[in-house]
Amino acid sequence: MPDLPALPPAASQPLTVALLAHNDAVHVENLISTWAEYLNGLERDYQLLLVDDGSVDDTTQRANGLREKVPRLEVLRHEWPAGVGAALRTALSTARHPLFFYTLCDPRYRPDDLPRLLKSIDLVHCVAGYRAGRPVPAVWRTAGWLSRLLCRVILSAAPDPLPGWLGWRGHGAGLLARVFFGVRNRDVLCPYRLMRRDIFTRIPLQSNGPFVHVEILAKANFLGCILSEDAPLGAIDRPVKAETRDGPGEDFFKEFRRVLDRPDFGPTVLPAPDKSTTTDILPAG
């Protein structure tokens, strides 16, 4: 296996954390305080964003009430629900630090797991989480054991067993991403990601709904970005289950077809011409 190209160290760089919220008033104050306490302990510059995607409760009001206590908090709001992808675009338009992390404003997604992602980011462009909170059904455990045995006999190597069961929808999305986009991550819908922000100069987000999680991995993979293996989230006594709130946004398969048929990679930046080898063309006079 060839060595991966060396990337500039990033694990200790300033960090933007985006919490994507929709009708999360019941726990938004506690989560913002928890994330702010963790980020203060990192002893680095950071930016904490709360993007309220058109909530009909008082999510925004409660978040704004913490701005004096959490001075680095910025609260952004959509007037109408637009979807997790649209909320992510809003966060990226405001993010200003080299590292960008996003997750849902949900008690299941906690700062405790972020160190696992920071540990890997020096070597890659993107680190994604894996929600391993459900035991793999017996039939799939058996099938996985047989496939790994076959790989061991034929290739002298075998993939690791699944950390947990993502449900039919989760594994179906992973198969879709592998077949059509060549993405090898297992939990392609996990909303817990750490990335180098500069990759988004060539990855404008087209999806408004949950397909945005797949879109990021698909475009990054196509552009040759280095993607880490998924990092399992949670502890043995606190697993993170694969349950994602889709909320508003366009149909998953409609967005899949759009990205597959008409992918947008932004403007191509061409190198400046080498003046030592170019000749000025003057008009005939």
ROTORZA-89210 format. One record per residue: residue number from 1; residue in three letters; x, y, z of N, C-alpha, C in turn. Coordinates in Angstrom, 3 decimals. Layout:
NUM,ALA,X,Y,Z,X,Y,Z,X,Y,Z $
...
//
This chain:
1,MET,0.853,-1.200,0.000,0.000,0.000,0.000,0.882,1.242,0.000 $
2,PRO,0.663,2.197,-0.941,1.513,3.384,-1.004,1.310,4.272,0.214 $
3,ASP,2.392,5.017,0.560,2.293,5.940,1.677,1.377,7.102,1.309 $
4,LEU,0.623,7.573,2.285,-0.244,8.716,2.060,0.590,9.988,2.033 $
5,PRO,0.220,10.960,1.199,0.973,12.222,1.178,0.858,12.930,2.515 $
6,ALA,1.932,13.573,2.916,1.948,14.292,4.192,1.132,15.572,4.067 $
7,LEU,0.309,15.831,5.059,-0.486,17.047,5.106,0.037,17.957,6.211 $
8,PRO,-0.169,19.254,6.088,0.258,20.155,7.162,-0.454,19.794,8.468 $
9,PRO,0.249,19.822,9.591,-0.400,19.518,10.875,-1.591,20.445,11.110 $
10,ALA,-2.679,19.867,11.638,-3.894,20.659,11.819,-4.571,20.434,13.165 $
11,ALA,-4.177,19.387,13.889,-4.910,18.990,15.090,-4.972,20.079,16.154 $
12,SER,-3.986,20.967,16.188,-3.969,22.018,17.206,-4.403,23.371,16.653 $
13,GLN,-4.928,23.391,15.413,-5.344,24.641,14.793,-6.653,25.152,15.398 $
14,PRO,-6.952,26.447,15.255,-8.247,26.982,15.693,-9.404,26.232,15.027 $
15,LEU,-10.523,26.189,15.731,-11.614,25.275,15.380,-12.954,25.997,15.362 $
16,THR,-13.745,25.727,14.331,-15.145,26.156,14.297,-16.021,24.946,14.567 $
17,VAL,-16.915,25.062,15.540,-17.876,24.001,15.863,-19.267,24.514,15.521 $
18,ALA,-19.983,23.784,14.668,-21.335,24.160,14.260,-22.330,23.145,14.796 $
19,LEU,-23.297,23.619,15.568,-24.394,22.792,16.069,-25.629,23.123,15.238 $
20,LEU,-26.174,22.119,14.558,-27.315,22.317,13.667,-28.586,21.976,14.430 $
21,ALA,-29.459,22.956,14.609,-30.616,22.792,15.485,-31.926,22.930,14.722 $
22,HIS,-32.940,22.200,15.200,-34.306,22.347,14.699,-35.250,21.906,15.812 $
23,ASN,-35.964,22.856,16.400,-36.873,22.588,17.522,-36.156,21.879,18.673 $
24,ASP,-35.035,22.465,19.096,-34.204,21.856,20.141,-34.166,22.699,21.419 $
25,ALA,-35.236,23.445,21.680,-35.243,24.340,22.837,-35.039,23.598,24.147 $
26,VAL,-35.522,22.361,24.231,-35.493,21.642,25.496,-34.071,21.377,25.992 $
27,HIS,-33.104,21.266,25.076,-31.745,20.960,25.527,-30.679,21.880,24.946 $
28,VAL,-31.081,22.933,24.228,-30.085,23.761,23.561,-29.168,24.469,24.565 $
29,GLU,-29.700,24.951,25.677,-28.865,25.668,26.643,-27.819,24.754,27.275 $
30,ASN,-28.239,23.554,27.647,-27.301,22.616,28.258,-26.213,22.204,27.275 $
31,LEU,-26.595,21.973,26.022,-25.603,21.540,25.028,-24.613,22.650,24.709 $
32,ILE,-25.092,23.863,24.549,-24.169,24.969,24.276,-23.183,25.133,25.424 $
33,SER,-23.670,25.054,26.646,-22.781,25.191,27.806,-21.761,24.053,27.857 $
34,THR,-22.211,22.824,27.537,-21.306,21.672,27.552,-20.215,21.815,26.499 $
35,TRP,-20.609,22.223,25.287,-19.618,22.386,24.223,-18.664,23.536,24.533 $
36,ALA,-19.187,24.643,25.086,-18.321,25.778,25.411,-17.306,25.395,26.486 $
37,GLU,-17.739,24.638,27.480,-16.817,24.200,28.530,-15.713,23.323,27.952 $
38,TYR,-16.087,22.415,27.059,-15.069,21.549,26.442,-14.101,22.376,25.588 $
39,LEU,-14.627,23.282,24.766,-13.775,24.065,23.877,-12.859,24.997,24.649 $
40,ASN,-13.324,25.532,25.760,-12.452,26.364,26.594,-11.262,25.562,27.120 $
41,GLY,-11.469,24.282,27.362,-10.400,23.437,27.863,-9.354,23.083,26.824 $
42,LEU,-9.644,23.326,25.541,-8.673,23.026,24.486,-7.555,24.057,24.408 $
43,GLU,-7.778,25.212,25.017,-6.772,26.290,25.038,-6.326,26.673,23.626 $
44,ARG,-7.313,26.926,22.793,-7.056,27.407,21.435,-8.208,28.326,21.040 $
45,ASP,-8.002,29.087,19.994,-9.081,29.942,19.498,-10.163,29.056,18.898 $
46,TYR,-11.408,29.427,19.131,-12.502,28.648,18.564,-13.699,29.551,18.287 $
47,GLN,-14.607,29.019,17.501,-15.846,29.696,17.134,-16.970,28.684,17.326 $
48,LEU,-18.000,29.040,18.075,-19.123,28.142,18.326,-20.362,28.708,17.642 $
49,LEU,-20.890,27.969,16.674,-22.052,28.406,15.906,-23.267,27.569,16.271 $
50,LEU,-24.404,28.218,16.440,-25.685,27.530,16.584,-26.538,27.969,15.402 $
51,VAL,-26.844,27.036,14.500,-27.661,27.343,13.332,-29.052,26.783,13.570 $
52,ASP,-30.023,27.671,13.752,-31.408,27.272,13.982,-32.133,27.235,12.645 $
53,ASP,-32.514,26.032,12.234,-33.151,25.860,10.927,-34.671,26.010,11.051 $
54,GLY,-35.104,27.244,11.248,-36.524,27.556,11.231,-37.343,26.907,12.329 $
55,SER,-36.796,26.812,13.533,-37.543,26.198,14.635,-38.810,26.990,14.935 $
56,VAL,-39.872,26.279,15.376,-41.117,26.940,15.770,-41.193,27.088,17.285 $
57,ASP,-40.190,26.560,18.009,-40.122,26.773,19.453,-39.141,27.921,19.723 $
58,ASP,-38.700,28.063,20.963,-37.816,29.189,21.293,-36.344,28.782,21.341 $
59,THR,-35.922,27.933,20.396,-34.518,27.533,20.319,-33.604,28.754,20.199 $
60,THR,-33.914,29.657,19.278,-33.062,30.827,19.059,-33.033,31.731,20.283 $
61,GLN,-34.183,31.971,20.890,-34.228,32.853,22.051,-33.397,32.306,23.205 $
62,ARG,-33.493,30.995,23.446,-32.720,30.405,24.539,-31.223,30.443,24.238 $
63,ALA,-30.869,30.208,22.975,-29.450,30.277,22.602,-28.920,31.700,22.763 $
64,ASN,-29.699,32.676,22.312,-29.269,34.072,22.443,-29.106,34.475,23.907 $
65,GLY,-29.880,33.843,24.787,-29.759,34.149,26.198,-28.431,33.747,26.808 $
66,LEU,-27.646,32.926,26.095,-26.349,32.468,26.597,-25.175,33.261,26.030 $
67,ARG,-25.444,34.222,25.166,-24.343,34.883,24.462,-23.459,35.706,25.402 $
68,GLU,-24.022,36.212,26.474,-23.180,36.937,27.441,-22.295,35.957,28.209 $
69,LYS,-22.832,34.782,28.526,-22.071,33.769,29.253,-21.065,33.072,28.344 $
70,VAL,-21.413,32.924,27.073,-20.540,32.264,26.085,-20.234,33.278,24.987 $
71,PRO,-19.231,34.142,25.169,-18.997,35.248,24.231,-18.605,34.811,22.825 $
72,ARG,-18.097,33.596,22.670,-17.706,33.149,21.324,-18.857,32.465,20.584 $
73,LEU,-20.026,32.465,21.172,-21.195,31.869,20.533,-21.787,32.828,19.511 $
74,GLU,-22.099,32.313,18.328,-22.811,33.064,17.301,-24.070,32.282,16.941 $
75,VAL,-25.207,32.945,16.959,-26.491,32.295,16.682,-26.991,32.755,15.315 $
76,LEU,-27.214,31.800,14.431,-27.704,32.064,13.077,-29.073,31.395,12.927 $
77,ARG,-29.961,32.008,12.182,-31.316,31.465,12.094,-31.870,31.550,10.677 $
78,HIS,-32.535,30.477,10.245,-33.349,30.492,9.029,-34.784,30.839,9.422 $
79,GLU,-35.403,31.700,8.664,-36.793,32.044,8.960,-37.730,30.863,8.741 $
80,TRP,-37.384,30.024,7.760,-38.206,28.857,7.449,-37.313,27.628,7.434 $
81,PRO,-37.857,26.461,7.806,-37.044,25.234,7.766,-36.585,24.936,6.339 $
82,ALA,-35.287,24.728,6.177,-34.728,24.464,4.848,-34.003,23.137,4.778 $
83,GLY,-33.642,22.540,5.908,-32.957,21.245,5.905,-31.557,21.331,6.468 $
84,VAL,-31.036,20.156,6.841,-29.724,20.100,7.476,-28.622,20.544,6.518 $
85,GLY,-28.790,20.267,5.219,-27.795,20.710,4.246,-27.750,22.219,4.131 $
86,ALA,-28.918,22.851,4.125,-28.977,24.314,4.074,-28.373,24.916,5.343 $
87,ALA,-28.640,24.300,6.490,-28.055,24.790,7.749,-26.537,24.673,7.713 $
88,LEU,-26.039,23.603,7.118,-24.597,23.410,7.017,-23.963,24.460,6.106 $
89,ARG,-24.637,24.809,5.016,-24.135,25.883,4.148,-24.052,27.202,4.910 $
90,THR,-25.067,27.490,5.710,-25.051,28.720,6.499,-23.879,28.731,7.466 $
91,ALA,-23.636,27.589,8.110,-22.508,27.500,9.038,-21.183,27.718,8.314 $
92,LEU,-21.011,27.096,7.164,-19.759,27.226,6.422,-19.528,28.655,5.934 $
93,SER,-20.608,29.361,5.623,-20.461,30.739,5.151,-19.964,31.665,6.265 $
94,THR,-20.105,31.231,7.523,-19.682,32.044,8.665,-18.399,31.527,9.302 $
95,ALA,-18.064,30.254,9.059,-16.871,29.647,9.665,-15.613,30.371,9.201 $
96,ARG,-14.679,30.569,10.134,-13.470,31.318,9.772,-12.174,30.639,10.222 $
97,HIS,-12.261,29.437,10.806,-11.060,28.780,11.304,-10.653,27.604,10.408 $
98,PRO,-9.384,27.186,10.474,-8.899,26.121,9.578,-9.604,24.776,9.750 $
99,LEU,-10.047,24.454,10.963,-10.763,23.206,11.202,-12.245,23.499,11.340 $
100,PHE,-13.056,22.627,10.739,-14.514,22.793,10.795,-15.137,21.486,11.254 $
101,PHE,-15.930,21.574,12.317,-16.629,20.407,12.858,-18.116,20.707,12.899 $
102,TYR,-18.933,19.707,12.556,-20.375,19.912,12.690,-21.034,18.678,13.271 $
103,THR,-22.144,18.921,13.952,-22.984,17.846,14.456,-24.368,18.412,14.710 $
104,LEU,-25.301,17.569,15.091,-26.643,18.020,15.428,-26.668,18.564,16.853 $
105,CYS,-27.579,19.466,17.106,-27.813,19.949,18.469,-28.694,18.905,19.156 $
106,ASP,-28.050,17.824,19.554,-28.744,16.640,20.058,-27.904,16.059,21.192 $
107,PRO,-28.507,15.710,22.318,-27.719,15.208,23.454,-26.907,13.957,23.152 $
108,ARG,-27.276,13.206,22.120,-26.508,11.998,21.800,-25.134,12.331,21.244 $
109,TYR,-24.995,13.500,20.636,-23.729,13.886,20.013,-23.021,14.864,20.935 $
110,ARG,-22.016,14.363,21.637,-21.363,15.087,22.728,-19.908,15.397,22.377 $
111,PRO,-19.305,16.358,23.069,-17.900,16.685,22.809,-16.929,15.596,23.252 $
112,ASP,-17.382,14.638,24.064,-16.487,13.582,24.547,-15.804,12.817,23.415 $
113,ASP,-16.478,12.729,22.260,-15.943,11.937,21.156,-15.046,12.736,20.213 $
114,LEU,-15.044,14.054,20.325,-14.254,14.878,19.406,-12.752,14.599,19.486 $
115,PRO,-12.169,14.300,20.674,-10.729,14.002,20.704,-10.321,12.857,19.781 $
116,ARG,-11.205,11.879,19.564,-10.875,10.775,18.659,-10.704,11.279,17.231 $
117,LEU,-11.496,12.271,16.863,-11.395,12.832,15.520,-10.173,13.740,15.400 $
118,LEU,-9.924,14.547,16.435,-8.746,15.422,16.412,-7.452,14.613,16.340 $
119,LYS,-7.467,13.428,16.918,-6.280,12.574,16.920,-5.889,12.146,15.510 $
120,SER,-6.865,12.080,14.602,-6.605,11.570,13.247,-6.458,12.651,12.194 $
121,ILE,-6.864,13.894,12.488,-6.992,14.897,11.436,-5.651,15.316,10.839 $
122,ASP,-4.542,15.142,11.541,-3.240,15.504,10.970,-2.931,14.709,9.704 $
123,LEU,-3.464,13.507,9.592,-3.131,12.614,8.482,-4.139,12.654,7.339 $
124,VAL,-5.293,13.283,7.555,-6.383,13.209,6.575,-7.025,14.584,6.398 $
125,HIS,-7.980,14.624,5.443,-8.765,15.838,5.251,-10.089,15.797,6.001 $
126,CYS,-10.592,14.606,6.272,-11.911,14.477,6.885,-11.956,13.239,7.766 $
127,VAL,-12.519,13.392,8.969,-12.734,12.273,9.876,-14.227,12.235,10.210 $
128,ALA,-14.854,11.083,10.033,-16.279,10.929,10.306,-16.496,9.944,11.439 $
129,GLY,-17.589,10.119,12.143,-17.939,9.212,13.228,-18.724,8.008,12.729 $
130,TYR,-18.826,7.017,13.603,-19.628,5.812,13.328,-20.497,5.555,14.552 $
131,ARG,-21.819,5.463,14.343,-22.762,5.249,15.437,-22.939,3.745,15.649 $
132,ALA,-22.352,3.238,16.711,-22.274,1.787,16.905,-23.173,1.311,18.043 $
133,GLY,-24.371,1.872,18.139,-25.189,1.618,19.308,-26.123,0.439,19.252 $
134,ARG,-26.183,-0.317,18.159,-27.088,-1.458,18.067,-26.292,-2.714,17.729 $
135,PRO,-26.592,-3.834,18.351,-25.902,-5.075,18.002,-26.259,-5.511,16.585 $
136,VAL,-25.277,-6.062,15.885,-25.496,-6.539,14.514,-26.376,-7.789,14.571 $
137,PRO,-27.446,-7.878,13.764,-28.299,-9.068,13.759,-27.496,-10.335,13.475 $
138,ALA,-27.966,-11.455,14.034,-27.220,-12.712,13.958,-26.923,-13.118,12.528 $
139,VAL,-27.896,-12.947,11.625,-27.683,-13.384,10.244,-26.551,-12.598,9.589 $
140,TRP,-26.450,-11.298,9.922,-25.391,-10.496,9.323,-24.057,-10.722,10.014 $
141,ARG,-24.074,-11.060,11.285,-22.827,-11.428,11.951,-22.248,-12.692,11.320 $
142,THR,-23.130,-13.653,11.024,-22.684,-14.892,10.390,-22.148,-14.629,8.993 $
143,ALA,-22.899,-13.825,8.216,-22.458,-13.501,6.860,-21.125,-12.754,6.890 $
144,GLY,-20.974,-11.839,7.844,-19.718,-11.105,7.955,-18.556,-12.009,8.329 $
145,TRP,-18.813,-12.962,9.241,-17.762,-13.892,9.634,-17.318,-14.728,8.443 $
146,LEU,-18.271,-15.207,7.638,-17.926,-16.018,6.469,-17.159,-15.198,5.428 $
147,SER,-17.586,-13.958,5.207,-16.893,-13.127,4.212,-15.477,-12.800,4.665 $
148,ARG,-15.292,-12.549,5.964,-13.941,-12.260,6.458,-13.051,-13.495,6.386 $
149,LEU,-13.642,-14.667,6.635,-12.881,-15.907,6.496,-12.438,-16.109,5.057 $
150,LEU,-13.340,-15.823,4.109,-12.999,-15.964,2.700,-11.889,-14.993,2.304 $
151,CYS,-11.989,-13.756,2.786,-10.948,-12.767,2.485,-9.613,-13.187,3.092 $
152,ARG,-9.668,-13.751,4.285,-8.439,-14.186,4.941,-7.774,-15.303,4.158 $
153,VAL,-8.570,-16.249,3.628,-8.020,-17.376,2.885,-7.463,-16.924,1.545 $
154,ILE,-8.199,-16.044,0.851,-7.811,-15.652,-0.511,-6.794,-14.516,-0.514 $
155,LEU,-7.007,-13.516,0.348,-6.184,-12.302,0.313,-5.219,-12.179,1.481 $
156,SER,-5.289,-13.103,2.430,-4.467,-13.054,3.647,-4.723,-11.800,4.468 $
157,ALA,-5.875,-11.214,4.297,-6.292,-10.042,5.069,-7.802,-9.999,5.076 $
158,ALA,-8.361,-9.405,6.111,-9.810,-9.349,6.224,-10.228,-8.023,6.827 $
159,PRO,-11.390,-7.497,6.405,-11.878,-6.245,7.005,-12.314,-6.459,8.447 $
160,ASP,-12.332,-5.383,9.201,-12.808,-5.457,10.577,-14.313,-5.698,10.590 $
161,PRO,-14.829,-6.368,11.618,-16.281,-6.543,11.716,-16.976,-5.211,11.963 $
162,LEU,-18.259,-5.154,11.644,-19.026,-3.935,11.871,-19.036,-3.574,13.359 $
163,PRO,-18.771,-2.308,13.696,-18.851,-1.909,15.102,-20.272,-1.965,15.652 $
164,GLY,-21.264,-1.867,14.780,-22.656,-1.883,15.217,-23.580,-1.811,14.021 $
165,TRP,-24.856,-2.037,14.282,-25.855,-2.078,13.212,-26.460,-0.694,13.013 $
166,LEU,-26.465,-0.218,11.770,-26.966,1.105,11.439,-28.411,1.096,10.961 $
167,GLY,-29.000,-0.083,10.851,-30.334,-0.169,10.279,-30.252,-0.301,8.772 $
168,TRP,-31.370,-0.750,8.181,-31.374,-0.960,6.730,-31.096,0.328,5.971 $
169,ARG,-31.659,1.426,6.462,-31.460,2.699,5.767,-29.997,3.118,5.802 $
170,GLY,-29.364,2.981,6.966,-27.974,3.383,7.090,-27.043,2.546,6.234 $
171,HIS,-27.225,1.224,6.273,-26.353,0.359,5.477,-26.688,0.460,3.987 $
172,GLY,-27.961,0.705,3.675,-28.322,0.915,2.271,-27.660,2.156,1.701 $
173,ALA,-27.629,3.235,2.499,-26.962,4.462,2.046,-25.463,4.227,1.868 $
174,GLY,-24.873,3.423,2.765,-23.451,3.114,2.627,-23.156,2.334,1.359 $
175,LEU,-24.032,1.374,1.032,-23.856,0.599,-0.205,-24.018,1.492,-1.428 $
176,LEU,-24.999,2.383,-1.378,-25.225,3.325,-2.476,-23.988,4.198,-2.690 $
177,ALA,-23.417,4.709,-1.599,-22.245,5.577,-1.701,-21.040,4.823,-2.239 $
178,ARG,-20.904,3.549,-1.866,-19.765,2.759,-2.332,-19.892,2.439,-3.826 $
179,VAL,-21.082,2.040,-4.254,-21.279,1.625,-5.646,-21.183,2.806,-6.601 $
180,PHE,-21.838,3.921,-6.273,-21.919,5.039,-7.220,-20.828,6.086,-7.037 $
181,PHE,-20.257,6.203,-5.825,-19.285,7.262,-5.578,-17.933,6.748,-5.103 $
182,GLY,-17.800,5.443,-4.896,-16.519,4.887,-4.467,-16.149,5.222,-3.031 $
183,VAL,-17.121,5.617,-2.210,-16.858,5.984,-0.813,-16.824,4.718,0.039 $
184,ARG,-15.782,4.548,0.812,-15.606,3.336,1.593,-16.004,3.501,3.060 $
185,ASN,-16.367,4.711,3.458,-16.860,4.900,4.829,-18.114,4.077,5.041 $
186,ARG,-18.311,3.604,6.268,-19.450,2.738,6.548,-20.692,3.525,6.965 $
187,ASP,-20.529,4.482,7.853,-21.676,5.256,8.328,-21.707,6.594,7.603 $
188,VAL,-22.182,6.578,6.361,-22.112,7.777,5.516,-23.138,8.830,5.909 $
189,LEU,-24.074,8.497,6.783,-25.089,9.455,7.218,-24.797,10.028,8.602 $
190,CYS,-23.662,9.681,9.179,-23.362,10.137,10.539,-23.134,11.651,10.562 $
191,PRO,-23.913,12.397,11.357,-23.745,13.858,11.422,-22.754,14.274,12.500 $
192,TYR,-21.569,13.689,12.463,-20.525,14.011,13.445,-19.206,13.952,12.692 $
193,ARG,-18.735,15.126,12.201,-17.594,15.164,11.291,-16.645,16.301,11.618 $
194,LEU,-15.369,16.026,11.415,-14.310,17.027,11.531,-13.567,17.083,10.214 $
195,MET,-13.381,18.303,9.672,-12.760,18.462,8.361,-11.836,19.675,8.334 $
196,ARG,-10.918,19.645,7.407,-10.142,20.848,7.103,-11.055,21.751,6.267 $
197,ARG,-11.257,22.965,6.722,-12.264,23.821,6.077,-11.934,24.122,4.624 $
198,ASP,-10.653,24.127,4.270,-10.309,24.527,2.907,-10.785,23.540,1.836 $
199,ILE,-11.194,22.324,2.216,-11.693,21.393,1.195,-12.997,21.906,0.591 $
200,PHE,-13.684,22.782,1.299,-14.982,23.246,0.803,-14.856,24.310,-0.281 $
201,THR,-13.626,24.739,-0.593,-13.467,25.643,-1.729,-13.838,24.953,-3.032 $
202,ARG,-13.740,23.619,-3.074,-14.129,22.856,-4.267,-15.325,21.945,-4.002 $
203,ILE,-15.973,22.105,-2.841,-17.118,21.255,-2.520,-18.290,22.141,-2.114 $
204,PRO,-18.892,22.875,-3.077,-20.127,23.596,-2.743,-21.242,22.575,-2.495 $
205,LEU,-22.025,22.785,-1.451,-23.045,21.809,-1.069,-24.335,22.057,-1.849 $
206,GLN,-24.761,21.058,-2.587,-25.968,21.156,-3.395,-27.202,20.641,-2.663 $
207,SER,-27.032,19.810,-1.660,-28.152,19.150,-0.992,-28.680,20.014,0.151 $
208,ASN,-30.002,20.043,0.281,-30.635,20.727,1.400,-30.956,19.769,2.538 $
209,GLY,-31.192,18.510,2.214,-31.590,17.516,3.198,-30.432,16.644,3.647 $
210,PRO,-30.743,15.455,4.202,-29.716,14.604,4.805,-28.735,13.986,3.815 $
211,PHE,-29.030,14.034,2.511,-28.049,13.511,1.560,-26.751,14.307,1.596 $
212,VAL,-26.774,15.488,2.217,-25.562,16.306,2.293,-24.420,15.549,2.967 $
213,HIS,-24.741,14.659,3.921,-23.680,13.894,4.597,-22.945,12.996,3.601 $
214,VAL,-23.694,12.390,2.672,-23.089,11.551,1.636,-22.366,12.427,0.618 $
215,GLU,-22.963,13.537,0.258,-22.393,14.427,-0.754,-20.983,14.876,-0.378 $
216,ILE,-20.781,15.234,0.877,-19.458,15.695,1.317,-18.419,14.604,1.082 $
217,LEU,-18.724,13.372,1.510,-17.770,12.272,1.348,-17.550,11.949,-0.124 $
218,ALA,-18.632,11.959,-0.913,-18.521,11.608,-2.333,-17.639,12.606,-3.080 $
219,LYS,-17.863,13.885,-2.862,-17.080,14.899,-3.566,-15.637,14.931,-3.072 $
220,ALA,-15.447,14.787,-1.760,-14.083,14.764,-1.227,-13.314,13.571,-1.796 $
221,ASN,-13.968,12.431,-1.887,-13.320,11.242,-2.442,-12.966,11.451,-3.918 $
222,PHE,-13.871,12.038,-4.685,-13.629,12.287,-6.110,-12.454,13.234,-6.318 $
223,LEU,-12.319,14.228,-5.430,-11.247,15.219,-5.563,-9.906,14.713,-5.042 $
224,GLY,-9.874,13.501,-4.512,-8.623,12.940,-4.033,-8.290,13.301,-2.605 $
225,CYS,-9.262,13.801,-1.855,-9.024,14.076,-0.436,-8.826,12.758,0.311 $
226,ILE,-8.083,12.819,1.391,-7.817,11.632,2.200,-8.887,11.540,3.280 $
227,LEU,-9.625,10.437,3.301,-10.699,10.227,4.259,-10.268,9.186,5.278 $
228,SER,-10.488,9.489,6.532,-10.127,8.548,7.587,-11.168,7.446,7.699 $
229,GLU,-10.771,6.323,8.299,-11.759,5.330,8.674,-12.674,5.916,9.739 $
230,ASP,-13.922,5.445,9.782,-14.888,5.969,10.746,-14.420,5.722,12.179 $
231,ALA,-14.626,6.708,13.031,-14.282,6.587,14.453,-15.554,6.273,15.239 $
232,PRO,-15.627,5.119,15.913,-16.833,4.781,16.688,-17.118,5.841,17.749 $
233,LEU,-18.394,6.183,17.886,-18.816,7.206,18.835,-19.391,6.565,20.089 $
234,GLY,-19.159,7.225,21.212,-19.707,6.764,22.469,-18.814,5.745,23.150 $
235,ALA,-19.208,5.382,24.366,-18.490,4.384,25.145,-19.320,3.108,25.209 $
236,ILE,-18.739,2.068,25.799,-19.450,0.792,25.890,-20.775,0.958,26.626 $
237,ASP,-20.768,1.788,27.674,-21.988,1.994,28.444,-22.829,3.158,27.934 $
238,ARG,-22.357,3.822,26.856,-23.118,4.925,26.271,-22.948,4.925,24.754 $
239,PRO,-23.456,3.894,24.087,-23.325,3.857,22.626,-24.238,4.884,21.966 $
240,VAL,-23.835,5.335,20.798,-24.633,6.287,20.027,-25.402,5.517,18.963 $
241,LYS,-26.710,5.523,19.060,-27.535,4.762,18.124,-27.696,5.519,16.811 $
242,ALA,-27.861,4.759,15.747,-27.994,5.332,14.409,-29.430,5.769,14.166 $
243,GLU,-29.772,6.903,14.732,-31.098,7.481,14.527,-30.886,8.945,14.186 $
244,THR,-31.176,9.305,12.952,-30.941,10.670,12.491,-32.261,11.374,12.255 $
245,ARG,-32.386,12.574,12.776,-33.573,13.378,12.506,-33.398,14.030,11.145 $
246,ASP,-34.155,13.598,10.178,-34.000,14.168,8.841,-34.519,15.597,8.784 $
247,GLY,-35.675,15.836,9.385,-36.238,17.173,9.348,-36.612,17.572,7.936 $
248,PRO,-36.732,18.872,7.674,-37.106,19.347,6.336,-35.968,19.159,5.346 $
249,GLY,-36.279,19.422,4.103,-35.280,19.258,3.046,-35.842,18.421,1.926 $
250,GLU,-35.117,18.383,0.847,-35.598,17.661,-0.323,-35.466,16.156,-0.142 $
251,ASP,-36.132,15.424,-1.003,-36.111,13.972,-0.985,-34.690,13.449,-1.155 $
252,PHE,-34.333,12.430,-0.358,-32.985,11.868,-0.355,-32.568,11.436,-1.758 $
253,PHE,-33.431,10.684,-2.443,-33.050,10.153,-3.750,-33.063,11.230,-4.833 $
254,LYS,-33.870,12.263,-4.667,-33.834,13.381,-5.606,-32.484,14.080,-5.523 $
255,GLU,-31.997,14.280,-4.299,-30.699,14.929,-4.135,-29.561,14.015,-4.584 $
256,PHE,-29.711,12.701,-4.361,-28.728,11.737,-4.859,-28.593,11.847,-6.377 $
257,ARG,-29.730,11.889,-7.076,-29.684,11.977,-8.542,-29.057,13.293,-8.998 $
258,ARG,-29.354,14.384,-8.296,-28.785,15.679,-8.689,-27.261,15.664,-8.573 $
259,VAL,-26.745,15.172,-7.448,-25.295,15.161,-7.250,-24.627,14.188,-8.212 $
260,LEU,-25.289,13.069,-8.502,-24.713,12.093,-9.421,-24.713,12.617,-10.858 $
261,ASP,-25.805,13.249,-11.284,-25.933,13.693,-12.674,-25.277,15.040,-12.931 $
262,ARG,-25.390,15.969,-11.962,-24.880,17.327,-12.178,-24.074,17.785,-10.966 $
263,PRO,-22.962,17.127,-10.697,-22.163,17.526,-9.524,-21.528,18.896,-9.729 $
264,ASP,-21.543,19.697,-8.685,-20.955,21.035,-8.718,-19.694,21.029,-7.865 $
265,PHE,-18.557,21.350,-8.483,-17.296,21.424,-7.761,-16.758,22.848,-7.688 $
266,GLY,-17.614,23.806,-7.978,-17.197,25.196,-7.878,-16.297,25.604,-9.031 $
267,PRO,-15.835,26.840,-9.007,-14.958,27.321,-10.086,-13.594,26.656,-10.030 $
268,THR,-13.107,26.246,-11.172,-11.772,25.662,-11.255,-10.734,26.775,-11.181 $
269,VAL,-9.804,26.653,-10.282,-8.757,27.663,-10.121,-7.538,27.199,-10.909 $
270,LEU,-7.230,27.905,-11.989,-6.099,27.548,-12.835,-4.838,28.252,-12.332 $
271,PRO,-3.672,27.620,-12.504,-2.428,28.278,-12.083,-2.144,29.515,-12.924 $
272,ALA,-1.508,30.486,-12.311,-1.156,31.695,-13.052,-0.150,31.355,-14.143 $
273,PRO,-0.242,32.006,-15.298,0.705,31.717,-16.380,2.126,32.063,-15.997 $
274,ASP,3.060,31.284,-16.497,4.486,31.526,-16.252,4.951,32.605,-17.219 $
275,LYS,5.211,33.790,-16.672,5.552,34.916,-17.542,6.869,34.716,-18.276 $
276,SER,7.724,33.840,-17.741,9.012,33.632,-18.385,8.888,32.860,-19.687 $
277,THR,7.737,32.197,-19.890,7.575,31.397,-21.102,6.443,31.895,-21.982 $
278,THR,5.842,33.067,-21.657,4.747,33.588,-22.453,5.225,34.799,-23.250 $
279,THR,4.563,35.035,-24.349,4.909,36.165,-25.220,3.709,37.063,-25.362 $
280,ASP,3.898,38.353,-25.144,2.805,39.299,-25.328,2.405,39.332,-26.792 $
281,ILE,1.103,39.324,-27.041,0.603,39.416,-28.394,0.098,40.824,-28.597 $
282,LEU,0.728,41.574,-29.454,0.371,42.960,-29.698,-0.515,43.049,-30.933 $
283,PRO,-1.471,43.970,-30.918,-2.299,44.125,-32.101,-1.495,44.644,-33.282 $
284,ALA,-1.868,44.177,-34.454,-1.160,44.653,-35.659,-1.388,46.136,-35.821 $
285,GLY,-0.349,46.864,-36.149,-0.496,48.296,-36.265,-0.012,48.783,-37.605 $
//
